[in-house]
Amino acid sequence: MPTQRSPRRDFRILTRRRGGYDGGEMYDVQLQVAGTGALVWAQTFSDERQADEFQRQLEEDLDTLDDPSFRRKYGVPSSA
């Protein structure tokens, strides 16, 4: 049985911190196409701990899920 392709080969995660409302900070976790840098989607958090936890889960899923399962869980279109 062939091994399923890992989504880690096709995607990367980028995080960034930016200014928010009333002097607060916002935390973006972005999923990008590794080969082109094209943005697949971004999730924005106002709580740094929530952003960190989401990023950790996303990183783990990139390493443990097969490509179809990862795409389903995170709503990644087949065109990405």
DSSP file with accessible surface (Angstrom, degrees, kcal/mol):
  #  RESIDUE AA STRUCTURE BP1 BP2  ACC     N-H-->O    O-->H-N    N-H-->O    O-->H-N    TCO  KAPPA ALPHA  PHI   PSI    X-CA   Y-CA   Z-CA
    1    1 A M              0   0  220      0, 0.0     2,-0.0     0, 0.0     0, 0.0   0.000 360.0 360.0 360.0 128.5    0.0    0.0    0.0
    2    2 A P        -     0   0  116      0, 0.0     2,-0.3     0, 0.0     0, 0.0  -0.329 360.0-109.7 -68.7 147.2    1.5    3.4   -1.0
    3    3 A T        -     0   0  139      1,-0.1     2,-0.1    -2,-0.0     3,-0.1  -0.576  35.2-112.5 -75.1 137.2    2.3    5.9    1.8
    4    4 A Q        -     0   0  105     -2,-0.3     2,-0.2     1,-0.1    -1,-0.1  -0.423  36.3-102.6 -69.3 143.5    0.0    8.9    1.8
    5    5 A R        -     0   0  107     -2,-0.1    62,-1.7     1,-0.1    -1,-0.1  -0.453  35.1-123.0 -66.8 135.2    1.7   12.2    0.9
    6    6 A S    >   -     0   0   41     -2,-0.2     3,-1.4    60,-0.2     4,-0.4  -0.612   4.9-139.8 -80.4 135.3    2.4   14.4    3.9
    7    7 A P  G >> S+     0   0    0      0, 0.0     4,-2.0     0, 0.0     3,-1.2   0.741  96.5  78.4 -66.8 -16.8    0.9   17.9    3.9
    8    8 A R  G 34 S+     0   0   82     54,-1.0    55,-0.1     1,-0.3    54,-0.1   0.835  88.0  57.9 -60.4 -28.3    4.2   19.1    5.4
    9    9 A R  G <4 S+     0   0  167     -3,-1.4    -1,-0.3     1,-0.2    26,-0.1   0.780 115.8  33.4 -71.7 -25.7    5.7   18.9    1.9
   10   10 A D  T <4 S+     0   0   38     -3,-1.2    24,-2.8    -4,-0.4    25,-0.4   0.647 116.3  47.4-105.8 -20.2    3.1   21.3    0.4
   11   11 A F  E  <  -A   33   0A   3     -4,-2.0     2,-0.3    22,-0.3    22,-0.2  -0.896  51.8-171.3-129.4 155.2    2.3   23.7    3.2
   12   12 A R  E     -A   32   0A 112     20,-2.3    20,-2.9    -2,-0.3     2,-0.4  -0.955  21.0-126.9-137.6 161.6    4.0   25.9    5.8
   13   13 A I  E     -A   31   0A  25     -2,-0.3     2,-0.4    18,-0.2    18,-0.2  -0.901  19.9-172.6-112.8 134.5    2.8   28.0    8.7
   14   14 A L  E     -A   30   0A  75     16,-2.3    16,-3.4    -2,-0.4     2,-0.4  -0.985   3.8-167.7-123.7 135.2    3.6   31.7    9.2
   15   15 A T  E     +A   29   0A  63     -2,-0.4     2,-0.3    14,-0.2    14,-0.2  -0.932   8.0 176.4-120.3 148.5    2.8   33.6   12.3
   16   16 A R  E     -A   28   0A 127     12,-2.0    12,-3.0    -2,-0.4     2,-0.4  -0.994  21.1-141.3-149.6 155.2    2.8   37.3   12.8
   17   17 A R  E     +A   27   0A 130     -2,-0.3     2,-0.3    10,-0.2    10,-0.2  -0.913  27.6 169.1-114.7 136.9    2.0   39.8   15.5
   18   18 A R  E     -A   26   0A  90      8,-2.5     8,-3.4    -2,-0.4     2,-0.1  -0.967  39.5 -82.7-145.6 163.8    0.4   43.1   14.7
   19   19 A G  E     -A   25   0A  61     -2,-0.3     6,-0.3     6,-0.2     2,-0.2  -0.369  46.3-171.8 -68.0 143.0   -1.3   46.0   16.4
   20   20 A G    >   -     0   0   26      4,-3.7     3,-0.8     1,-0.2     2,-0.1  -0.405  36.2 -47.7-117.9-162.8   -4.9   45.7   17.3
   21   21 A Y  G >  S+     0   0  204      1,-0.2     3,-2.2     2,-0.2    -1,-0.2  -0.388 117.7   8.0 -72.3 147.3   -7.7   47.9   18.7
   22   22 A D  G 3  S-     0   0  173      1,-0.3    -1,-0.2    -2,-0.1     3,-0.1   0.841 135.0 -55.4  53.2  38.0   -7.1   50.1   21.7
   23   23 A G  G <  S+     0   0   78     -3,-0.8    -1,-0.3     1,-0.2    -2,-0.2   0.506 105.4 131.5  78.7   3.2   -3.3   49.4   21.8
   24   24 A G    <   -     0   0   36     -3,-2.2    -4,-3.7    -5,-0.1     2,-0.4  -0.146  53.5-116.6 -77.9 178.8   -3.8   45.6   21.9
   25   25 A E  E     -A   19   0A  83     21,-0.3     2,-0.3    -6,-0.3    -6,-0.2  -0.919  16.0-152.6-119.8 149.6   -2.1   43.0   19.8
   26   26 A M  E     -A   18   0A  39     -8,-3.4    -8,-2.5    -2,-0.4     2,-0.5  -0.900   7.8-148.9-116.8 149.8   -3.4   40.6   17.3
   27   27 A Y  E     -AB  17  45A  31     18,-3.1    18,-2.7    -2,-0.3     2,-0.5  -0.975   9.4-161.5-125.2 119.0   -1.8   37.2   16.4
   28   28 A D  E     -AB  16  44A   5    -12,-3.0   -12,-2.0    -2,-0.5     2,-0.5  -0.870   6.1-167.3-102.9 132.6   -2.2   35.8   12.9
   29   29 A V  E     -AB  15  43A   2     14,-2.8    14,-2.7    -2,-0.5     2,-0.4  -0.985  18.6-170.2-115.2 117.9   -1.6   32.1   12.1
   30   30 A Q  E     -AB  14  42A  26    -16,-3.4   -16,-2.3    -2,-0.5     2,-0.5  -0.894  19.5-149.0-115.1 141.4   -1.4   31.7    8.3
   31   31 A L  E     -AB  13  41A   0     10,-2.6     9,-3.1    -2,-0.4    10,-1.2  -0.939  27.3-177.8-104.9 125.1   -1.3   28.5    6.2
   32   32 A Q  E     -AB  12  39A  22    -20,-2.9   -20,-2.3    -2,-0.5     2,-0.5  -0.895  35.8-106.1-123.1 154.7    0.7   29.1    3.0
   33   33 A V  E  >  -A   11   0A  30      5,-2.6     4,-3.0    -2,-0.3     3,-0.4  -0.679  32.6-143.0 -74.8 123.3    1.5   27.0    0.0
   34   34 A A  T  4 S+     0   0   35    -24,-2.8   -23,-0.2    -2,-0.5    -1,-0.2   0.879  93.4  49.9 -61.0 -39.5    5.2   26.1    0.6
   35   35 A G  T  4 S+     0   0   76    -25,-0.4    -1,-0.2     1,-0.2   -24,-0.1   0.811 128.6  16.8 -73.0 -27.8    6.3   26.3   -3.1
   36   36 A T  T  4 S-     0   0  108     -3,-0.4    -2,-0.2     2,-0.1    -1,-0.2   0.598  90.3-124.3-120.1 -19.7    4.7   29.7   -3.9
   37   37 A G     <  +     0   0   23     -4,-3.0    -3,-0.1     1,-0.3     2,-0.1   0.513  53.9 158.8  81.1   3.9    4.0   31.4   -0.5
   38   38 A A        -     0   0   48     -5,-0.3    -5,-2.6     1,-0.1     2,-0.4  -0.375  45.4-115.6 -63.0 136.5    0.4   31.9   -1.6
   39   39 A L  E     -B   32   0A 100     -7,-0.2    -7,-0.2     1,-0.2     3,-0.1  -0.599  31.1-179.9 -75.9 125.6   -2.0   32.4    1.4
   40   40 A V  E     -     0   0A  33     -9,-3.1     2,-0.3     1,-0.4    -1,-0.2   0.875  67.7 -38.0 -87.5 -50.4   -4.5   29.5    1.8
   41   41 A W  E     -B   31   0A  51    -10,-1.2   -10,-2.6     2,-0.0    -1,-0.4  -0.970  51.3-140.6-164.0 166.6   -6.1   31.1    4.9
   42   42 A A  E     -B   30   0A  45     -2,-0.3     2,-0.5   -12,-0.2   -12,-0.2  -0.993   5.1-157.0-136.1 142.0   -5.4   33.0    8.0
   43   43 A Q  E     -B   29   0A  89    -14,-2.7   -14,-2.8    -2,-0.4     2,-0.4  -0.986  14.7-154.4-117.7 128.9   -6.8   32.7   11.5
   44   44 A T  E     -B   28   0A  56     -2,-0.5     2,-0.3   -16,-0.2   -16,-0.2  -0.877  11.3-174.9-110.4 136.7   -6.6   35.8   13.8
   45   45 A F  E     -B   27   0A  29    -18,-2.7   -18,-3.1    -2,-0.4     3,-0.0  -0.945  25.7-160.3-126.9 148.4   -6.5   35.7   17.6
   46   46 A S  S    S+     0   0   90     -2,-0.3     2,-0.6   -20,-0.2   -21,-0.3   0.573  84.1  70.6 -97.4 -12.7   -6.6   38.4   20.2
   47   47 A D  S  > S-     0   0   49      1,-0.1     4,-2.0   -20,-0.1     3,-0.2  -0.918  70.3-154.2-108.4 119.3   -5.2   36.0   22.8
   48   48 A E  H  > S+     0   0   75     -2,-0.6     4,-2.7     1,-0.2     5,-0.2   0.869  94.8  54.8 -61.6 -37.4   -1.6   34.9   22.3
   49   49 A R  H  > S+     0   0  186      1,-0.2     4,-2.4     2,-0.2    -1,-0.2   0.909 107.9  49.0 -64.6 -40.1   -2.1   31.6   24.2
   50   50 A Q  H  > S+     0   0  111      2,-0.2     4,-2.5     1,-0.2    -1,-0.2   0.909 111.7  49.5 -64.6 -41.4   -5.0   30.7   21.9
   51   51 A A  H  X S+     0   0    3     -4,-2.0     4,-2.6     1,-0.2    -2,-0.2   0.924 111.5  49.1 -62.7 -44.0   -2.8   31.5   18.8
   52   52 A D  H  X S+     0   0   58     -4,-2.7     4,-2.5     2,-0.2    -2,-0.2   0.910 112.1  47.9 -62.8 -43.1    0.1   29.4   20.2
   53   53 A E  H  X S+     0   0  100     -4,-2.4     4,-2.4     2,-0.2    -1,-0.2   0.917 112.1  49.2 -65.3 -42.4   -2.2   26.5   20.9
   54   54 A F  H  X S+     0   0   50     -4,-2.5     4,-2.6     1,-0.2    -2,-0.2   0.934 112.0  49.0 -62.8 -42.9   -3.8   26.7   17.4
   55   55 A Q  H  X S+     0   0   49     -4,-2.6     4,-2.9     1,-0.2    -2,-0.2   0.917 109.9  51.5 -63.3 -42.8   -0.3   26.8   15.8
   56   56 A R  H  X S+     0   0  140     -4,-2.5     4,-2.5     2,-0.2    -1,-0.2   0.925 111.9  46.5 -60.1 -44.0    0.9   23.8   17.9
   57   57 A Q  H  X S+     0   0   61     -4,-2.4     4,-2.6     2,-0.2    -2,-0.2   0.918 112.6  49.8 -64.8 -42.4   -2.1   21.8   16.8
   58   58 A L  H  X S+     0   0    0     -4,-2.6     4,-2.2     2,-0.2    -2,-0.2   0.932 111.3  49.0 -61.8 -45.1   -1.7   22.8   13.2
   59   59 A E  H  X S+     0   0   57     -4,-2.9     4,-1.3     1,-0.2    -2,-0.2   0.922 112.1  48.8 -59.7 -45.9    2.1   21.9   13.3
   60   60 A E  H  X S+     0   0  110     -4,-2.5     4,-1.7     1,-0.2     3,-0.4   0.921 110.9  49.9 -61.4 -43.9    1.2   18.5   14.8
   61   61 A D  H  X S+     0   0    7     -4,-2.6     4,-2.3     1,-0.2    -1,-0.2   0.856 104.6  58.1 -66.2 -33.5   -1.4   17.9   12.1
   62   62 A L  H  < S+     0   0    0     -4,-2.2   -54,-1.0     1,-0.2    -1,-0.2   0.855 114.4  39.3 -60.8 -33.3    1.0   18.8    9.4
   63   63 A D  H  < S+     0   0   99     -4,-1.3    -2,-0.2    -3,-0.4    -1,-0.2   0.712 126.4  31.4 -89.1 -23.1    3.3   16.0   10.7
   64   64 A T  H  < S+     0   0   93     -4,-1.7     2,-0.2    -5,-0.1    -3,-0.2   0.734 100.8  75.3-112.2 -27.8    0.7   13.3   11.5
   65   65 A L  S  < S-     0   0   47     -4,-2.3     2,-0.1    -5,-0.2     0, 0.0  -0.587  76.5-120.0 -86.9 151.5   -2.3   13.6    9.2
   66   66 A D     >  -     0   0   53     -2,-0.2     4,-2.6   -60,-0.1     5,-0.2  -0.392  38.3 -97.7 -79.4 166.9   -2.2   12.4    5.6
   67   67 A D  H  > S+     0   0   25    -62,-1.7     4,-2.7     1,-0.2     5,-0.2   0.921 121.0  47.3 -56.8 -49.3   -2.9   15.1    2.9
   68   68 A P  H  > S+     0   0   49      0, 0.0     4,-2.2     0, 0.0    -1,-0.2   0.918 114.3  48.0 -61.6 -38.8   -6.7   14.3    2.4
   69   69 A S  H  > S+     0   0   33      2,-0.2     4,-2.6     1,-0.2    -2,-0.2   0.911 112.3  48.9 -66.9 -42.1   -7.3   14.3    6.1
   70   70 A F  H  X S+     0   0    0     -4,-2.6     4,-2.3     1,-0.2     6,-0.2   0.938 111.2  49.7 -62.3 -46.3   -5.4   17.6    6.7
   71   71 A R  H  X>S+     0   0   41     -4,-2.7     5,-2.0    -5,-0.2     4,-0.7   0.903 112.7  47.4 -61.0 -41.0   -7.3   19.3    3.8
   72   72 A R  H ><5S+     0   0  178     -4,-2.2     3,-0.7    -5,-0.2    -1,-0.2   0.943 112.4  48.4 -64.6 -49.6  -10.7   18.2    5.2
   73   73 A K  H 3<5S+     0   0  113     -4,-2.6    -2,-0.2     1,-0.2    -1,-0.2   0.880 122.3  33.4 -60.3 -39.6   -9.9   19.2    8.8
   74   74 A Y  H 3<5S-     0   0   30     -4,-2.3    -1,-0.2    -5,-0.2    -2,-0.2   0.293 107.2-116.1-105.7  10.6   -8.6   22.7    7.8
   75   75 A G  T <<5 +     0   0   57     -3,-0.7    -3,-0.2    -4,-0.7    -4,-0.1   0.865  51.5 167.2  62.5  37.8  -10.8   23.4    4.7
   76   76 A V      < -     0   0    9     -5,-2.0    -1,-0.2    -6,-0.2    -2,-0.1  -0.764  32.4-129.6 -88.3 120.0   -8.0   23.5    2.3
   77   77 A P    >   -     0   0   66      0, 0.0     3,-1.7     0, 0.0    -1,-0.0  -0.302  16.0-118.9 -67.0 154.2   -9.3   23.4   -1.3
   78   78 A S  T 3  S+     0   0  117      1,-0.3    -2,-0.0    -7,-0.0    -7,-0.0   0.746 112.3  65.9 -64.9 -20.6   -7.8   20.8   -3.7
   79   79 A S  T 3         0   0  112      0, 0.0    -1,-0.3     0, 0.0    -3,-0.0   0.653 360.0 360.0 -75.9 -14.9   -6.6   23.7   -5.9
   80   80 A A    <         0   0   35     -3,-1.7   -40,-0.0   -48,-0.0   -48,-0.0  -0.553 360.0 360.0 -83.8 360.0   -4.2   24.9   -3.1
